[in-house]
Amino acid sequence: MHRRRTLGTLTLVFALAALAGCEEQNTYVPPPPPKVTVAQPEKQTVTDYVDLTGTTAASNTVELRARVEGYLDKVLFEDGERVKQGDLLFVIEQAPYEASVQEAEAGLARAKAQVKQASLTAERVGRARKSGSVSQQALDEALAVEAVDAADVLAREAALVKAKLDLSYTEVSAPFDGRISRRLKDPGNLVGSGEDTVVARINQTDPLYVYFTINEEDLLRAREIRKDSAERVSREGTLPLEMGLADEEGYPYDGTLNYAAITLDGSTGTLLLRGTFPNPEGNIMAGQFARVRIPLIELQDHLVVPEHAIGYDQQGPHVFIVNADNVVERRSVKLGLVSGDRRVIAEGLTGDERVVVNGLLRAIPGNTVDPLTQSEAGSKSDS
């Protein structure tokens, strides 16, 4: 009985051993190399810019004032609307000034009549003096009266000119095309009493001015590249400018430099510049923040890589390249200009390298990777 049990146990052990011998052995299979996207540096024409910031301003601005005293009779515009040069905007009561014109005209007519009468009298006295019937004193007095009356005519003519000028001041018109503010005085109010009362303001924003400053270093660099002075290019309007607002992409507005200050600001080391930009729709208001850049020179056939392909560490800027054995290498580079979302590589690349542009976290120097071109990576992602 005991022997049977032992034989059964042995049989079971051999069966299990045989079964175990039939199973495959576990072996380690290394993972495939990580995939990265690579691209060769491109050759592009890039423009060297100076980037600046500034503020928009009206090219013309004026305070409309009541230049004569009177009650404001009419307001002929809507607050904030656009007006044209010569549009009648305000009318101050005209009756008193029309009466003054009529009075001056009457005074002038009377003075002219008096000088005519004095001239005839002086002529008669002159004939009488020749005949010896009147004294020289009488002739001198007649001539003096004529001269006084002639001077009175000149005074009356000046009074008439002033009366007409005061009458013209009762109408306030737009001096240029622009946008007018709200009215600062309502009809019925007395204006011009003891002062030139401001009744509204007008801004001209087409063309639009943009004021900005450039530091001395950038100014010297720009002058060296363009071989010209800020004074000359501003006077001749030969330096193009590009401008964009705070919420806009890029620089959608083109203008020209039209003013440069005559001295640098000693406290900041900057020079004040001004550009002019078309603004026919009036979409840009005075006082807005503006980004301005000055294109200096176009540079031909420069190597560029995507900005995001550039890494930075304690040794400086670098890119990862994949060599012929598909091993990642770190390559130090010297950076140049920014061109949109790309950066010029001034030194460090020849143009034949395969630069890692995607999958940078998987690109570890010394490790093997599976490089894909951008077209290959795009087709795999689509599938």
ROMAR-312363 format. One record per atom (N, C-alpha, C): x, z, y. Coordinates in pm, whole numbers, plus 32768, in hexadecimal, padded with zeros to 4 digits. Last residue first. Layout:
// residues N
XZY/...
// end
This chain:
// residues 383
7EC4704396D6/7E95703F964C/7E7370CB9619/7F24709697C9/7EA2705197C5/7E6970519739/801B70FE9786/7FB5715A97B9/7F2C711B97B7/809670169734/807D707F96CF/801470E29701/80A86F8A9822/80596F5197B4/803A6FB9974B/8151703398B9/80C8701998E5/80736FE49876/823E7028982C/81FA70A99837/816970959863/82796F19984D/82606F4E97C8/82166FD297CD/829F6F159963/82356EC39927/82136EF3989D/83796FBF997D/82FA6FE499BC/82866F929984/84216FE99842/84136FAF98C7/838B6FD598FE/8496710D979F/843070A397AA/8435706B9837/857F71AF96CC/855D7178974F/84F671079747/859172CA962D/85597247960C/852C7207968F/86C873819634/863D736A9658/861272E19628/87B4747F95EC/878573F795D5/86F073EE95F6/8864754D96DA/880275389671/87DC74A59667/8907755497B8/894575669735/88E6754E96C1/881675DA9893/889875999881/88D875BC97FA/86CA75A59848/8731760D984E/87B775CA9836/85A1754D9895/8625750C989F/868F757798B5/84B775CC98A9/84E775B29821/85717573981E/848A75D199B5/849C76529972/84CE764198E4/845F74C499F1/84DD75019A1A/84F5758799D3/839C740699C4/83CA74579955/844C749E9973/840A72EC9A82/839E73419A52/83CF738C99D5/84FB727C9ABE/849A72889B2C/842072DA9B04/8649725E9A7D/85D0729F9A4F/857372B59AC6/86E771259A93/86CC71A59AD4/864971DE9AA0/87D5706F9A14/874A708E99F3/872F711D9A25/88AA6FA89AEC/8886701F9A9F/87F270239A80/88F56EE09B94/88DE6EBC9B08/88AD6F329AB4/89306F469C8C/88B96EF29C80/88986ECB9BF3/89F070029CB8/8A176F769CC8/89A06F179CC2/89FA713D9D62/89BC70DF9D04/89EC70529D21/8A8C71C89E20/8A7572069D9F/8A3971AA9D37/8A0671B79F6D/8A7871B89F12/8A4E71F79E8F/890671949FDA/897A715DA020/89F471559FC5/87D3714B9F83/8848718C9F46/88C4714B9F83/86A97182A034/87217131A025/879071859FE5/857671D09FA0/85EB72009FE8/866271A59FCA/841271A89FC9/8491718E9F87/850471BD9FDF/832571A3A047/833372069FDC/83B471F29F8F/83BB7137A16B/833B7153A12B/834A71C1A0C5/84F2716CA15D/84A470F2A16F/841F7103A126/85F27229A1E8/8572722EA1A3/852571AFA1C4/875371E2A1C2/86D571E5A20B/865F71F6A1AE/88187286A0CF/8810723FA14D/8786724EA18B/88E17366A00C/88607331A038/886C72ECA0BE/89BA73479F05/89B273609F94/8936731B9FCB/89AF73E49DC2/899873739E1D/899F73A49EAD/8A1574289C74/8A0D74539D01/89FF73D79D5A/896C74159B50/89BE73C49BA9/89AA73F59C39/895E747F9A03/894474A39A8F/89A374529AE7/88D873CE98EE/894B73F8993D/891D741C99CA/885073BB97A8/883A73D69835/88BC74059876/887A72AC96CA/8899733896E9/888D734A9781/886D71AE9665/87EF71F59681/8805728B9694/8958712A9669/8936717395EE/88B771C495FB/896A70CF976C/8952706C9702/892E70AC967D/88BF71D79827/892B7179980C/8908711D9797/87E372219922/87EB72169891/885571AC9871/8802730C9A31/8804728499FD/8810728B9965/877E73CE9B31/879C73C89AA3/879973379A78/881774119C6F/87B073D09C1E/87DD73D99B8C/884874FF9D7D/887174B59D06/87FA746C9CCA/88CF75CB9E88/886A75709E51/88A275219DDA/899376F39E2A/895D76919E86/88F676369E44/89E077C49D93/8A44775B9DA8/8A1276ED9E05/88FE785B9D7B/896B78919DCB/89D7782A9DE7/880977519D8C/883C77CE9D56/88B077FA9DAD/8700766D9D7C/875D76B69DD0/878977359D86/869D75199D27/86A075A99D13/870A75EA9D6B/85CE74059D48/864774489D78/863874DE9D63/84E373929D0F/854973899CA6/85C873D49CCC/8440739B9DEB/842D74049D88/849373FF9D17/848A72B39E74/84B373359EAA/84A873A29E41/850571A09DB6/849571F49DE0/84C6727E9E0C/861F70FC9E4F/85DD71359DD9/856771869E0C/86DA6FE59EC9/867970509EDE/8643707C9E57/87EA6F439F5D/87B16F779EE2/87536FEB9F02/87C06E40A050/87E76EC9A032/87A16EF89FB2/87A96D3DA0D8/87D96D51A04E/88116DDCA035/87D76D7EA239/87BA6D24A1CA/87F46D58A146/87346E2FA332/87A96E2CA2DB/87866DDFA25C/86D26E1BA481/86B16DFCA3F7/87326DEDA3A6/86C36F1FA578/87076EACA53E/86D76E98A4AF/85FF6FCBA5F6/867E6FACA635/86BD6F2CA5FF/84BC702BA649/850D6FDBA5EE/858D6FADA633/84517166A68E/849270F6A6D0/84E170A8A667/8318720EA675/839A71EAA63F/83CC716BA682/82447325A6A6/827F72AAA6DC/8301728DA691/811673C3A68E/819573ADA649/81CA7325A675/80637490A772/8086740BA741/810D740FA6FC/7F49754AA7D8/7FCE754AA79B/7FE974C0A761/7E9074F8A903/7E9C7504A872/7F2F7506A847/7E7274CAAA12/7E8D7552A9E6/7E9A7564A951/7D7373D3AA1E/7DE77413AA5B/7DF474A1AA28/7D087338A8EB/7CF07383A966/7D7373B9A99D/7CC3720CA850/7D277274A863/7D1072B6A8EB/7BFD7150A868/7BF371B0A7FB/7C557224A809/7BDA707DA919/7BD87106A94D/7BCE7170A8E2/7BF56F7BA8D8/7B7A6FBCA8AD/7B6F704BA8E1/7CF66F3CA93C/7C7E6EFAA972/7BFB6F3EA94C/7E046F99A96A/7D9A6FF1A936/7D136FBBA962/7F626F54A950/7ED86F25A967/7E746F85A926/80547034A9D1/80116FFEA95B/7F876FC9A982/8193708EAA48/810C7060AA69/80D27017A9F1/826571B1AA57/823E7131AA20/81B1710EAA4A/836D7262AAE7/82DE7244AAE8/82C771B9AAB0/844D737CAACE/842D72EEAAC4/839672DCAAC7/853D7465AB2F/84AF7444AB2C/849E73ADAB2D/864074E2AA69/861B7482AAD1/85877460AAC1/86D77625AA34/868375B5AA0D/8665755DAA86/87447724AA4F/879976B6AA23/874B763DA9F6/86C077FCAAB6/869D77D2AA2E/86F77764A9F8/872E7827ABB0/870A789CAB60/86ED7877AACE/8756772DAC26/87C9777EAC03/87A977F4ABA9/86C97606ABDF/86A37691ABFA/871576EAABC9/877074ECAC6B/874B753EABF9/872375C9AC28/86E3740CAD62/87457470AD36/871274B5ACB8/861D7354AD86/86A07332ADBE/870B7397AD96/854972F1AC70/856E734AACDE/85FD732DAD0B/84BD71B8AC35/851F721AAC08/8546726DAC81/83B170E5ABD6/83EA7142AC37/844E719CABF1/834C7044AB12/83417013AB9C/83767075AC03/83546FC6A9CC/8389702BAA27/83816FF5AAB5/82246F51A937/82AB6F3CA96A/82D26FB1A9C4/81686F4EA7FF/81756F54A890/82046F36A8B8/807A6F5FA6FC/80F66F25A72F/80F66F2AA7C7/7FF57037A605/7FED7004A68E/80776FD5A6BE/800E70ABA507/7FBD7031A516/7FBD6FF4A5A2/80D87135A445/80DE7121A4D6/809170A1A4F8/80667212A33E/80BF71AFA379/80B771ABA410/7F20728DA34F/7F8F7267A2FA/7FE471FFA342/7EA9738BA430/7EB27301A402/7F2C72EDA3AA/7E927476A4B9/7E427468A43F/7E4B73DCA403/7F36745DA59D/7F5374C6A53A/7F0B74AFA4B6/7F7B72FCA5D8/7F447380A5F9/7F5973E0A584/8099722EA619/802A7257A5C5/7FFB72E1A5EF/815A7119A68C/811C719AA6A3/80AA71B2A642/82837072A6E7/8215707FA689/81DE710CA695/831A6F94A7D6/82FB701AA7A5/82897011A741/84226EBBA847/83A06ED4A809/83946F64A7D9/84B66E79A970/84C66ED0A8FC/843D6EECA8BF/84916DE8AA57/84C26DA0A9E1/84CB6DF6A965/844C6E19AB64/83E76E24AAFB/840E6DDFAA7B/84F96E24AC34/84D66D9FAC04/846D6DA1AB96/850D6F37AC5A/84E86EE2ACCB/84B86E5AAC9C/855C6F8DAB62/84DC6FBCAB96/84AE6F64AC09/86516F10AB47/85E86EECAAE9/85606F1CAB19/86DE6F8AAC20/86C46EFAAC1D/86516ED8ABC0/86DF709CABE0/86A9706DAC60/86836FDAAC5A/876170ACAAEF/86D370CCAAF2/86937099AB72/88406F95AAB5/881E7016AAF2/8789702BAAF0/88D46F11A988/88886F03AA03/88656F8CAA37/89166EFAA879/89736ECBA8DF/892C6EB5A965/888E6F5AA7A3/884E6EEDA7EE/88A86EB6A85C/8942701AA740/890C6FB2A6E8/88D86F3CA738/897970B9A81E/89E7707AA7D7/89B57007A780/887B7115A862/88C370C0A8C1/89367077A87D/883F71ACA782/87EC7138A7A3/883570DBA802/89067271A797/8901721AA721/88B1719CA73E/88BF72E9A887/894072A7A87E/89437248A806/87C2734EA83B/87CD72F0A8AB/885072A3A8A4/88007401A772/87B57388A74F/87BE7320A7BD/888D74BBA816/88CD747DA7A2/888673FCA77B/87D27510A8D5/884874C5A900/888A747CA88B/867974D4A874/86EF7527A88A/876A74D0A8A4/855E7467A925/85C37446A8C1/863E749BA8DD/83FF7498A955/848A74B3A979/84E4748EA904/82DA73F4A9DD/83247435A971/83B47446A99E/81997381AA32/821573BFAA60/82587406A9EA/80E17265AA3A/810D72CEA9DE/81947301AA11/7FC571CDAAD6/804F71FBAADB/80677263AA6E/7EFD70ADAAA1/7F11713CAA8E/7FA6715CAA97/7E666FB4AB7C/7EBF6FE3AB11/7ECC707BAB12/7D78708BAB3F/7D9D7008AB0D/7DE36FBCAB7E/7D24716FABBA/7D70717DAB3C/7D8B70F7AAFA/7CEE720BACE2/7D007185ACA9/7D587192AC2E/7C0372FBAD46/7C7E72DEACFE/7C7D724DACD0/7B74739EAE5B/7B787325AE08/7C017319ADC8/7A9A74A4AEC7/7B217473AEA7/7B1573F8AE4E/79D47519AFE1/79E574ECAF56/7A7674C1AF44/79E17598B0D6/795C7583B09C/79627550B00C/7A8B766FB1A5/7A97761FB12C/7A0D7613B0EC/7A827663B305/7A45769AB28B/7A58763AB217/7B5C76A0B3E7/7B3B762AB398/7B067659B311/7ACA7785B4D7/7B2B7761B470/7AFD76DFB42E/7A0477B2B592/7A8377F8B5A3/7AEB77D6B53C/79307731B4C2/7929778CB533/79AA77DCB53B/79107686B3EB/796B765FB456/796976B9B4CF/77B176B9B3AB/7839769CB380/788C7679B3FA/76937763B34B/76E6773DB3BC/7775772BB38B/75B476E1B253/761A773FB27D/76687708B2F4/75117610B20D/74D77679B261/753C76DEB291/758975D3B0C0/754975A3B13B/75077616B187/76A276A4B057/761F7666B042/75E57635B0C6/77F47684B002/779076A9B068/770F765DB04C/787B7620AF2F/789B76A9AF56/784276DCAFC6/781C755FAE1B/78177573AEAB/782D7607AECA/7911752EAD16/788D755AAD44/78907568ADDB/79F07414AD43/79CC7499AD11/793A74B7AD33/7A0E72C0ACDB/79F67324AD41/79CC73A8AD01/7B0271DEAC78/7A967235AC4C/7A8972A8ACAE/7B43709DAD10/7B667119ACCB/7AEA7163AC9D/7BC36FC2AE04/7B766FD3AD89/7BA27055AD45/7BDC704FAF51/7C0E7001AEE1/7BB27016AE6A/7B5070D8B013/7BC6708DB03E/7C027036AFCF/79F570DFB042/7A6170EEAFE0/7AD9709CB00B/79827165B181/79857102B115/79FB711CB0B8/78AD71FDB259/79237219B207/791E71BDB18D/784171E5B39C/783471A9B318/78B771BDB2CC/78937256B481/7819728FB447/77FC7252B3BE/796571C5B4E0/79857239B48D/7909727BB451/78EC7112B58B/791870E0B507/79387153B4A9/78C871B9B667/78527189B620/78797156B594/79D171D6B6B4/7987724CB685/79097223B638/79FC70CCB703/7A4A7105B695/7A037180B65B/795170B6B7DB/79387063B765/79847098B6EB/79CF7170B883/79437186B85B/79217133B7DF/7AC970F7B8A7/7ABF7178B863/7A317193B832/7A7C7010B930/7AC17004B8AF/7AB57087B861/7A127086BA15/79BA703AB9BC/79FA702AB932/7AF470F6BA84/7A87714EBA5C/7A287107B9FC/7B84700DBABE/7BB9706ABA5A/7B4C70C9BA28/7ADC6FAABB87/7AF06F5BBB0D/7B266FB4BA9C/7AFA7071BC47/7A77705DBC08/7A82700ABB88/7C057048BC89/7BDB70C8BC50/7B5570BABC0A/7BF76F47BCF6/7C496F5FBC7F/7C216FE1BC3A/7B536F7EBDD1/7B256F21BD6A/7B736F38BCE9/7BFA7020BE65/7B81705CBE2B/7B477001BDBF/7CB16F66BEBC/7CDC6FCDBE5D/7C65700FBE1B/7C0B6EE1BF6F/7C416E98BEFC/7C726EFABE91/7BE06FABC02D/7B6E6F79BFDF/7B9C6F2BBF63/7CE46FC1C08E/7CA57034C04C/7C307006BFF6/7D056EC2C100/7D5C6EEDC092/7D1F6F62C046/7C436EC7C1C9/7C3C6E62C15F/7C8E6E8DC0E6/7CA46F95C268/7C226FA5C227/7C146F42C1B4/7D8F6F19C2BF/7D986F92C26C/7D156FAAC222/7D2D6E4AC35D/7D786E29C2E4/7D836EA1C286/7CBA6EE2C429/7C656E8BC3D8/7CAB6E66C355/7D9D6F60C496/7D346FB2C45A/7CDA6F5FC3FF/7E276E84C4FA/7E646ED5C490/7DFB6F2BC44A/7D796E2FC5C1/7D956DD8C54E/7DCE6E28C4DA/7D856F07C66E/7D046EE5C632/7D196E8CC5B7/7E936EF7C6BA/7E636F6CC66D/7DDF6F4FC629/7EA06E18C756/7EDF6E14C6D3/7EAF6E87C67C/7D5E6DE7C7F9/7DE66E19C7F0/7E1C6E08C761/7CB46CBEC85B/7CB96D42C81B/7D4B6D68C80C/7CDE6BD2C8E1/7C696C20C908/7C646CA9C8C5/7DA06B1DC8A4/7DC46B8CC8FA/7D516BE3C922/7D856A5EC7E7/7D566A3CC86E/7D746AACC8D2/7DE36AE5C70F/7E2D6A71C73D/7E066A49C7CB/7D1D6B9FC6EB/7DA16BCDC718/7DF46B5BC749/7C4C6B07C690/7C406B43C715/7CC86B71C74A/7CAC6ACBC595/7C996A5DC5F4/7C926A94C683/7CAB6BD0C527/7D286B85C530/7D1C6B12C592/7BA46C11C528/7BFC6C5CC582/7C816C13C592/7B4E6B61C45F/7B1B6B52C4E9/7B786B99C54C/7BD96BC9C381/7BEE6B3FC3AB/7BC26B29C43A/7B726CC7C368/7BFF6CB9C389/7C1F6C2AC3B8/7A6D6C81C323/7A866CC7C3A1/7B186CB8C3CA/7A946C0CC22B/7A5C6BBBC298/7A796BFCC31F/7AF76CEBC1A1/7B4A6C74C1AF/7B186C1CC221/7A206D98C1A5/7A9B6DBFC1EB/7AF66D48C200/796D6D09C103/794C6D23C18E/79C96D46C1DD/79FB6D15C014/79DB6C92C04F/79BC6CA1C0E4/7A006E21BFE7/7A806DDFBFFF/7A696D54C038/78ED6E4DBFC2/79326E8BC033/79B66E46C050/78C06DBFBED5/78796D97BF51/78C16DD1BFCA/795D6E50BE28/797F6DC4BE41/793B6D92BEC0/78D56F43BE2B/795E6F3DBE5E/79886EADBE7B/77E56EF7BDB3/77E56F29BE3D/78716F1FBE79/78446EB2BCB3/78026E4CBD05/78016E76BD98/78A26FABBC62/78FF6F3CBC71/78C26ED0BCC9/77B7703EBC56/78207067BCB3/78836FF7BCCB/77346FB3BB88/76FB6FB5BC10/77666FDBBC77/77DE6FEDBAB4/77C96F61BADD/77916F5ABB6A/77C070FFBAA6/784270C7BAC8/78367036BAF3/76B3710DBA5C/76DE7148BADB/7764710FBB06/76C07093B962/76717056B9CC/769A708BBA55/7761714EB8DF/778E70C4B8ED/7742707FB95E/76BD722DB8E7/773E7232B92D/777671A5B941/75EE71D8B844/75D371F1B8D3/765571F4B921/767771D4B755/76427155B789/76247164B81E/76A272E3B73E/7716728CB753/76EB7200B77F/75A2734DB714/75F27379B787/7666731BB7A5/755172B4B625/750E72A6B6A6/756372D6B71B/75C372E6B52F/76037283B585/75C9727FB611/762273D9B445/75BE73B0B4A8/75FF735BB515/76EE7340B34C/76D573B1B3A6/76767380B412/76ED72CFB209/76C572ABB291/76A8732DB2DB/77C17273B0F8/777F72D9B14A/7758729CB1D0/78017178B07D/77EC71F0B02E/779D725BB07A/781B7021B051/77F0708AB0AD/77C67104B05E/79376F81AFCA/78B06FB6AFB2/78927026B016/7A416F3DAFF0/79E16F13B056/79556F46B03F/7A8F6F21AE9C/7AC36F27AF24/7A5B6EF0AF86/79996FBDADCA/79EE6F4DADEF/7A1D6F5EAE7F/797E70CCACE0/795D708BAD5E/79C2701CAD78/78E9717AABD6/79547123AC03/792570D7AC80/786D72D0ABF4/78657242ABD2/78DD71F4AC06/786373DEAC38/78B973B4ABCA/78B67320ABAA/771E73DEACBB/7796742CACA0/77E173F5AC27/76BD72AFAD50/76A37315ACEB/7726735DACCC/76937268AEB0/76D37256AE2E/76A572C5ADD1/76547298AFBF/762D721AAF80/76737201AEFB/75BF7378B08B/76257372B022/75FD72FEAFC8/757A739FB1E8/7563735CB167/75DC736CB10C/75B5745DB2B7/7533741CB2AF/751773E4B224/763F757FB329/764B751BB2BF/75C174E0B2A4/765B75A6B484/761775CCB409/7620755AB3A4/77A575B0B51C/771A7588B511/76DD75B9B490/78E07545B593/788075B1B57D/77F2757AB577/79C07474B4D7/79747492B54F/790D74FDB52D/7A2E745DB3E3/7A8B745CB455/7A457470B4DA/7A1674E1B2B2/79C074C3B324/7A1674CDB3A2/7AE17452B1B0/7AC474B8B213/7A637484B27C/7B517434B06B/7AF973F9B0CF/7ACC7467B12F/7C8D7437AFF5/7C1F7491B019/7BCE744DB086/7D19736AAEF6/7CF87381AF82/7C8773E6AF8C/7E0F72C8AE36/7DAA7331AE3F/7D947350AED2/7E9B71E0AD56/7E7171FEADDF/7E08726DADD9/7EDD7206AC51/7F3871B7ACA3/7F1771C3AD37/7EC17345ABB7/7E8172D5ABFD/7EE9728AAC4F/7F81738DAA90/7F5873AAAB1B/7F16732EAB54/7FF37432A965/7FB373C2A9AB/7F8873EEAA36/812E74B3A90F/80A574CEA938/806E7456A983/821474B6A7F4/81EF74B3A882/815D74D1A897/8337749DA727/82AE74CAA73D/829174CCA7D2/83F673B1A660/83E4740EA6CF/8352743AA6D5/84F2730EA5AD/846D7349A5A9/846173B7A611/859171E3A5B2/859A7269A5EA/850C72A0A5F1/85E9710FA49A/858D7142A4FF/85BF71C6A539/86516FEDA405/8680706FA435/8626709AA4A9/85B46F46A2FE/85C36F55A38E/85EE6FE3A3AE/86206E7AA1EA/85E96EF6A221/86066EFCA2B6/85F76DA2A0E8/861A6DA8A175/85D56E21A1B1/86686DFD9F9D/86036DE7A002/86426DDFA08C/86936E069E4A/86D26DE19EC8/86656DBD9F2C/86596F1C9D6C/86316E9D9DAA/86816E849E28/86DD6FA59C3E/86D06FA99CD1/86AD6F1E9D07/86126F899B17/868D6F6B9B5F/86776F7A9BF4/857170949A6A/856A701B9ABD/85F070079B00/84C571469966/853D712499B1/852470A59A02/8422725B98DB/841371D8991A/848C71BD9972/845172F0979A/845D72F3982C/844B72659860/840B73AB9679/83FD732C96C1/840973459758/84ED746295A6/847F745B9608/848073D59651/852F7405944E/8560741F94D7/84ED7410953B/847274AB934B/84A37431938D/84D47453941A/84F475CE929D/848C758892EB/84C6750B932B/858375CF914B/859075E491DC/852375979227/8510766A9031/850F75E59070/851875FA9107/857D77248F1F/856C77238FB1/857576948FE6/84C377318DE5/853C770A8E2F/851C77048EC5/844F77CB8CBD/843C77BD8D4F/84C2779C8D91/843877198B7B/8480777A8BCD/846477608C61/830B76ED8ABD/837876B88B0F/83B777278B60/82C07774896F/82A5776A89FF/832177358A49/831E77988864/82DE77178886/82C67706891C/837478978855/83D9782E8856/839F77A88879/82867922883D/82D3792D88BA/833978BE88C3/824578DF8734/81EE78B487A3/823778B78828/830F796286AD/830478D086A4/82B078988717/82D07A6886EC/83517A308715/834C79988714/81D87A81866E/81E17A8D8701/82637A518735/82277A658565/81C77A0685A0/81CE7A098639/82CD7B3F853D/83047AB78535/82A87A4F8576/820C7C0B855B/827D7C0485B8/82B97B7885B6/81637BDA8481/812E7BD3850B/819F7BC3856F/82107C0C83AB/81D47B8683BC/81A17B73844A/82407D1683CD/82AC7CB683DD/82777C2983F5/81407D7C8391/817B7D908417/81E87D2C8432/81277D398289/80CA7D0182EE/81017D0D837A/81ED7DD1820D/81F57D3E820A/81987CFF8272/81837ED0823E/82037EA8827A/82127E11827C/809D7ECE81A0/80917EE18231/81107EB38276/81087EB280A1/80B27E4880D9/80A97E528172/81887FA78087/81D67F2C8089/81867EB980C3/80B9805A807C/8115806480EC/81667FE480F9/805480007F87/800080008000/80558000807B/
// end
